[in-house]
Amino acid sequence: MGILSHLSILHLLRAALVFCQYEDYDFEDEYGGEPDHQLPYYFNPDAQVEVPRFPFPVECAKECFCPPAFPLSMYCDHQKLKTIPNIPSHVQQLYLQNNNIEAVPAEPFTNVTFIREINLSYNNIKFHMIDHGVFAKLPHLVQLHLQHNELEEFPFPLPSSLERLLLGFNKISRLPGNALEGLPNMTTLDLCNNLLDDSVFKENPFSNMKNLMQLNLCNNKLQTMPPDLPPSLRHLSLEKNFISHIPEDYFHRLPHITALRMSHNNLQDIPYNTFNLPNLLELNLGHNKLKQVFYIPRSLQHLYIEDNEIENINVTVMCPTLDPLNIKQLTYIRVDQNKLTSPISTYAFFCFPLIRTIYYGEQNVTVSRPSQLRTPVFRRFLTPEEFQEAEDNHETLNQETEEDHEAEDSYFHPYY
């Protein structure tokens, strides 16, 4: 095999690495803290290598990198750009994150016909600096990333083709009544870390989003549960607000909810049947003011009620009847930083035979001296090998730190 062929293979591998780096988006990366400061990829235009031939010339803005193996993508990130370069008409994925861009004019998008994804996150864009209708004129746009900017308002109008819109870490304080109209294909909407309060619900902005599956409203200024959410919803994130009450029948219109996160609110009492949902898998109510437990649906697998004011966990309330034909699926409970003085009754292992971990951590029994509880293991539901392993892991389990468990309390992954 000649030298040019070897160089061609190396170049293709390098291009594939760049493609994977920016195509595999993860909410945990986007909301995990500071932006990624990894070194940008610099393309050497003088390199003479053999590249695959395509039926059209691979155009690319001089400020950007267009991998020959992926000619529909243009990478302009981490370049300290202040303006958006002209975009070739064939580009479908445009990556402009981590720059100093302040405006989104219409001119660079004039000849763009087939673009499907635009990433403008980690810039300095303000609402009034976005030309009116610039995004609405892109009929094939599916994903739009605008998180970590300076937006004061929702960036509408938007194209009806849009499916995922990420607006976290901005300064949005209102949602005009028509802002979310005409978006029948939207499945994921992220509005975490903005300035939204209950006034945004006056015109029921989410009610017509018939295909919405994931709605993130965490870290805003909400005091009540958002009304009239679409029945299609699967994942709802409301953590870090000021919500103090959940109406008992609130979720009757949301039968498909699989993950609900409401940690860091002001919840005190949960009506008994609030979470009697057939598809609920994850429920996070940590860091509230709860004093009592509530009914656990059969489907629930992970329950987080840490850092509340619970003194006793009544298993009968959580599991009033035993049904051998429909066993409950709970496998993990986190109850640290409550006021428990004794472990959960071993009756819990009859009700929840699949349970593997009860994390007690430290309990706030007294102000000056937190206590620790030893996790009980019920032999009947473990093989001898599993029992011995559980016994060996007791000390390790009780020595886990708060940081270890904060990782499990992260933002939603983009399931869709």
Secondary structure, DSSP 8 states (H G I E B T S, - for coil): --HHHHHHHHHHHHHHHHHHHHHS--HHHHTSSS----------TT--------SS-----TTSB--TTSTTEEE-TTS--SS-----TT--EEE--SS----B-SGGGTT--S--EEE--SS---GGGB-TTTTTT-TT--EEE--SS--SS------TT--EEE--SS------TTTTTT-TT--EEE--SS---GGGGTT-TTTT-TT--EEE--SS---S--SS--TT--EEE--SS------TTGGGG-TT--EEE--SS------TTTT--TT--EEE--SS---S-----TT--EEE--SS--S---HHHH--S--TTS-----EEE--SS--SS---TTHHHH-TT--EEE--EE-SSSS--EE------GGGS-HHHHHHHHHHHHHHHT--HHHHHGGG-------
